[in-house]
Amino acid sequence: HQEPRRSSDRMGLLPLITSTLLFSSVKITKVDLSIEPSADVERNTDVALRCKAEVLTSGTEALNRVYTVYKGESVIYNKTTSSSEDLLYRLPQARVSNNGKYKCAITIMGKAKTSEAATLTVTGMSTPVLRINKANITEGESVTATCLAQGETGSLLFSFHDNSKEVENGVWVTSSRLTFVPKGVGNHNIHCSYLVLNMPYPSKSQQSNTVTLTVEGTLDLFIVLKISPQDNVYEGDTLNITCSVSNSTKDYFTSLRPFHISRCFQRLHDKLFVLNPSTELFSVPTLKVSAVEVFQEDEISLTCRSEKLSYDRLEGESLIYSLEPFDYQMVRKGNGVFVGKAKTIDFNYTCTAAAKGIKKKSNVLTIHPKVPVSTPKIWVSGSAVLGKRVAIFCLSDTGTPPITYTLWKASKQNQIAVVHEFNKAANFSVVINETGRLNHYLCTASNGDRTPGLSDKLQTAVIEPMTTASLMVVPDVGDISEGHSVILICSFLGTPPVTVKWFRDSDDLNPLDTTTTNSNNTNYEFIANKEHTDSYYCRAENRANSVKSNKINVVVGMAMWKKLLIPGTIILVVFSLVMVGFILFTRSRRGRDIYSPPDTQAAYIFK
């Protein structure tokens, strides 16, 4: 029995097999999230969330892993890495606000898996500290109390108590500072507490220190308030204010200049004295940015303007605008106009309008410069099989969400997807109905009015499924005999590389041979003997599917020398038998001719 020989194209398969081994597939079998050092810790403990993923992969290249950490349903951390090491998300000096359920997810080549939730419980809160701006007030005056929750983080609510009663009628407030008017004369014991809002239950602090506030009674006096002038008063004008109590004629306030508050009031025994509002010399300025969307290092223009001016009272004096902070990136291009480059981080500006000794400041203008999108990458998840649906992904590594991704096919818009999360790819689903390559697909990414980033063309080859496989034998099945070379030829249609396996019908589990080729046919050769009599077929397989060929019955006939040996042997045997008979016959006749029996005595007598 001689070992089967492979076809001549076997030496060319090494590069192909190498490229096949480099093609990666991935399976995420398990994702675990653990809390270190423990799920139950004291305040100020350094906590780490460890995300461990078990990934099965074929191939040698490092795959990008996208880790996402959730608290509840909210994303709190994203990281993309090619390392297979565990992800560590650290919570230094943990606080009660860190309490909650955490989970992590991993995404590799479009495949994702999420861990079970792990609950972190942090115990211990700082004791609040209460401070008030006055220790002694007169009845009817207000006092400001500040409740300090030192070192606490998260969303906080505050409650203030005057003696045993809550100041705001049981309402928790978001501000740590509260201004209120204590009711009643005497000592008031003020304290506070706070809540840390956390799901599912908030955490309440201990009671703060107690501060004593003394409220003194007022005298029953009659107030006379005289102000002049009272009509046609503008900001910046000089006012003469005279205040007298009971029969006293003492001036408490005289000739205050400048006096630019809009309303003047004095409260005594719940009586309010009000001066009619004065007329504005100029309105509070408004600061605006020229562009609706601002990108990092864009040229921007800031304009500061007061919409209302009293020109007759300005008396030709200009209204001067200034920008705060005025840094080196902004240049004055006129009164109230400032130009420069946007920063790479969020930044705040205000502007001030000034005239006749009066200054008014605008509201804060906060500019959030967007990060422009980087050139997007385009790729296919898995294999692009003809007639099947394939997922095409498009992703810009940088760019402020939301990002609009557009898939183009041969310069025509095909699909649009808007992604609101950072570092998340757009997923386009396409049915492949053309052979060749998918290089007529590309994508663009945009997050504003800038020219969209354009990806390279998709370079993925379309895999045509195996459609047919045919088996033939050389020589013809009727001419196969022992000792002859038999070649089985398997022909097929489908995108290479194609892996071909040869089988005998009597053993369809163990292939006789396996080979991979880039051509549309390959062969299997062996030297025939009686044991090779059987039915044979081949199976051709590519990355899309596999097909089975027809079966051929191979009957190995007797060798020619054996066929010739049988009649020769018969002739030899017959010839031998004839020769033996002839020899025996000849010998028998010769014996009769020579031998004569002796005369008998009787014959002798009668002779």
C-alpha positions, 0 to 999 in steps of 0.5 A, a space after each residue: 500500500 503506497 501513501 497518497 500523493 498531493 497535487 502540484 499546487 500544494 507548495 503554493 498554499 503556505 502563504 494562503 494558509 498563513 493569511 487564513 490564520 491571520 483572519 480573526 474571529 472573536 467570542 466574548 465568553 464571560 464578563 465579571 465586575 468585582 469591587 476591591 477591596 470590598 463591596 462594603 467599605 467605610 468613607 475615605 476608602 480607595 475603591 477600585 472596580 475591576 472589569 475582567 473579560 474572558 475572550 476567545 479569539 483566533 488570529 495573532 493581531 491585537 484587537 481593540 476592546 471598548 470598555 464601558 462602566 455604568 452606574 445604574 443606567 448612566 455611562 460614567 467611563 469609557 476606554 478603548 485599549 488593545 491590552 488584554 489586561 483587566 480594566 480598573 476604574 478607581 474611586 479614590 476616597 469613596 463617599 456615600 454619593 458613590 453608592 449604587 449598582 455598577 456594571 461594565 460592558 466590553 465591545 470587540 469587533 461589534 460583539 458586546 457582552 455586559 457583566 452582572 451588576 455589583 453593588 457598592 455600599 459606602 458608610 459614614 458621612 461628615 458632620 455638617 458645620 453651621 455658620 451665620 453672618 450675624 450673631 445679633 439682629 433686630 426684629 424684622 432683620 434677616 440672617 444668612 445661615 450656611 451649612 457646610 458638608 465638608 468633603 461630601 460629593 454628589 447631589 445634596 439637599 439641606 434642611 435648616 432648623 430654628 429651635 425645633 422647627 424647620 425654617 422652610 416648613 419642612 422643605 429641603 433646599 438645594 442651596 447650602 446658604 439660606 437667608 430668612 427672617 427669624 420670628 420672635 424676640 429672644 434667643 434662636 438655636 439654629 442648626 442644620 443637616 443634609 441629605 445625599 441623594 442616591 438611588 434607591 434611598 438617600 442618606 441623611 447626615 447627623 445634626 450640625 453644631 448649634 449656633 445661638 442667634 439673638 433677636 432684639 426688639 425695636 423701638 416704636 419710633 416715627 420715621 420721616 424720610 425726605 428725598 430730593 429730587 424725586 422726579 426725572 431721576 437718572 442713574 448717577 444723579 446726586 440725591 439728598 436724603 434726610 431721615 428723622 426719627 420722632 421729634 429729632 431733626 438729625 440727618 442720618 443720610 445726606 447728599 449721597 453721590 453717586 446713588 445708582 440703586 433703583 429702589 430705596 427702602 427702610 423697614 420699621 414695624 412692618 412699614 415699607 417706604 419706597 422711592 420710585 425707580 430711577 431711569 437707567 442711564 444705560 442698560 445692562 450689556 449683553 455679551 454675544 458670540 458670532 458663531 452658533 457653533 464654536 470649534 476648538 481654535 476657531 476664529 470667534 468674535 465677541 460683541 458687548 452692547 447695551 441696548 438702551 442708552 440715555 444719550 441726553 444724559 451721557 452728554 457726548 460721553 462714550 460708553 466704554 466696553 471692556 472684556 473680562 478676563 482679557 487674555 492674549 487670545 482676544 484682541 480689541 477690534 473696536 468699542 465692544 468688539 473682541 476677536 481671537 481664537 477659541 480655546 480648547 477647553 470650556 471658557 467664560 467671559 463677561 463684559 462691562 459697560 462704563 460711563 459717568 462713574 457707573 459700571 454694569 456687568 453682563 451675564 457670564 457667557 460660557 463657550 463650549 468649544 467642540 472637538 472637530 471629528 477626526 477622519 473616520 474609519 470604515 470596516 466590516 464586521 465579519 465576512 461580506 457574503 454575496 446575498 447576505 446582510 453585512 454590518 458596515 461600521 464607521 467611527 471617528 476616534 475624536 469629536 464632540 457628540 452628537 456625530 452624524 455619520 453618512 454611508 455613501 455608495 458610488 457617490 450616492 447617499 445610502 444611509 444616515 446614523 446619528 450617534 450621541 455617545 463618545 467613541 461609539 461607531 455607527 452601524 449600517 446594515 447592507 445587503 451585498 448583491 454585487 461581486 468583487 470588492 466593496 470599494 464603492 462604499 465610504 462614509 463621512 462624519 460631521 458634528 457641525 457646519 464644518 466640512 465632513 471628514 471623509 473615510 477611505 474606501 472600504 477594501 473588503 472583498 465580497 465572498 461568493 458562496 460555494 454554489 456547486 462541486 463536481 468530481 471526476 476521475 482519471 482514468 475512466 472508472 472502467 479502466 482502473 486496475 491495480 498498480 495504476 495511478 488514479 487522480 480524483 479531480 474536484 471542480 467548484 465555483 466560489 470565492 477562494 481560498 477554498 478548502 477541499 476535503 476528500 472522503 470515501 463513502 465507507 468513512 465519511 468522518 475522516 477525510 482522506 486528504 485536506 487541501 486549500 487552494 486559490 484555484 477553482 479545482 484541485 486533485 487527489 492522487 493515489 496508486 490503486 489496489 483492491 482496497 481502494 474499491 469504494 465510492 468517493 466524493 469531495 467537499 469544498 468549503 470557503 468562508 461562506 458555506 460548503 458544498 458536496 460533490 457527486 459520488 463516483 464508484 471506483 472499482 479496481 480491476 485485476 492487474 494486466 499481468 494477472 489477467 495474462 497469467 491466468 490463460 497462460 497458466 491454463 495453456 501450460 497446464 493443458 500443454 503439460 497434460 497433453 505432453 504427459 499423455 503423449 509420453 505415456 502413450 508413446 511408451 505404451 506402444 513401444 513396449 508392445 512392439 519389443 516384448 514377445 511372450 515365451 512359448 508355453 510347454 504345450 506349444 513346444 510339445 505340439 511343435 
